[in-house]
């Protein structure tokens, strides 16, 4: 293979690589934007208790939150 032929093949390979890598880069940037948007939407939806109960299985197992004095008030005891 002559040097001129080798250089011409090398240049065409580099051009193809630049084109391909540009397309891959755009696709990855698009996927990143889609995933970030999905993350933001899912976090926003978790702000609403009815939606959170549907999406998060552990939410049903949580029980009531503790507040100071709630146990003694339930049993009718004074502080």
C-alpha positions as CSV (number, residue, x, y, z in Angstrom):
1,X,0.0,0.0,0.0
2,X,1.4,3.3,-1.0
3,X,1.8,6.2,1.4
4,X,-0.6,8.4,-0.5
5,X,-3.3,5.6,-0.5
6,X,-2.7,5.1,3.3
7,X,-3.1,8.8,4.0
8,X,-6.3,9.0,2.0
9,X,-7.8,6.0,3.8
10,X,-6.7,7.5,7.1
11,X,-8.4,10.8,6.3
12,X,-11.7,9.1,5.2
13,X,-11.6,7.0,8.4
14,X,-11.2,10.2,10.5
15,X,-14.1,11.9,8.7
16,X,-16.3,8.9,9.3
17,X,-15.3,8.7,12.9
18,X,-16.1,12.4,13.4
19,X,-19.5,12.1,11.8
20,X,-20.4,8.9,13.8
21,X,-19.1,10.3,17.1
22,X,-21.1,13.5,16.5
23,X,-24.3,11.5,16.1
24,X,-23.6,9.4,19.2
25,X,-22.9,12.5,21.2
26,X,-26.2,14.1,20.1
27,X,-28.0,10.9,21.0
28,X,-26.4,10.7,24.5
29,X,-27.2,14.4,25.1
30,X,-30.8,13.7,24.2
31,X,-31.0,10.7,26.5
32,X,-29.5,12.8,29.3
33,X,-32.2,15.5,28.8
34,X,-34.9,12.9,28.7
35,X,-33.7,11.2,31.9
36,X,-33.3,14.5,33.7
37,X,-36.8,15.5,32.7
38,X,-38.2,12.1,33.9
39,X,-36.3,12.6,37.2
40,X,-37.8,16.1,37.7
41,X,-41.3,14.9,36.9
42,X,-41.1,11.9,39.2
43,X,-39.8,14.0,42.1
44,X,-42.6,16.5,41.5
45,X,-45.2,13.8,41.5
46,X,-43.9,12.4,44.8
47,X,-44.8,15.7,46.5
48,X,-48.5,14.7,46.3
49,X,-49.6,12.1,49.0
50,X,-52.1,10.2,46.8
51,X,-49.6,9.8,44.0
52,X,-46.9,8.9,46.5
53,X,-49.0,6.2,48.0
54,X,-49.6,4.6,44.5
55,X,-45.9,4.8,43.6
56,X,-44.1,4.0,46.8
57,X,-44.9,0.6,48.4
58,X,-43.3,1.5,51.7
59,X,-45.5,4.5,52.2
60,X,-48.4,2.2,53.2
61,X,-46.2,0.7,55.9
62,X,-45.1,4.0,57.5
63,X,-47.9,4.4,60.1
64,X,-48.6,7.6,62.0
65,X,-45.9,10.2,62.6
66,X,-44.9,10.8,66.2
67,X,-45.7,14.0,67.9
68,X,-44.7,14.9,71.4
69,X,-47.3,14.0,74.0
70,X,-49.5,12.0,71.5
71,X,-49.0,8.7,73.4
72,X,-50.1,10.2,76.8
73,X,-53.0,12.0,75.2
74,X,-54.3,8.7,73.7
75,X,-54.2,6.9,77.0
76,X,-55.9,9.8,78.9
77,X,-52.8,10.6,81.0
78,X,-51.8,14.1,82.0
79,X,-48.3,15.4,81.2
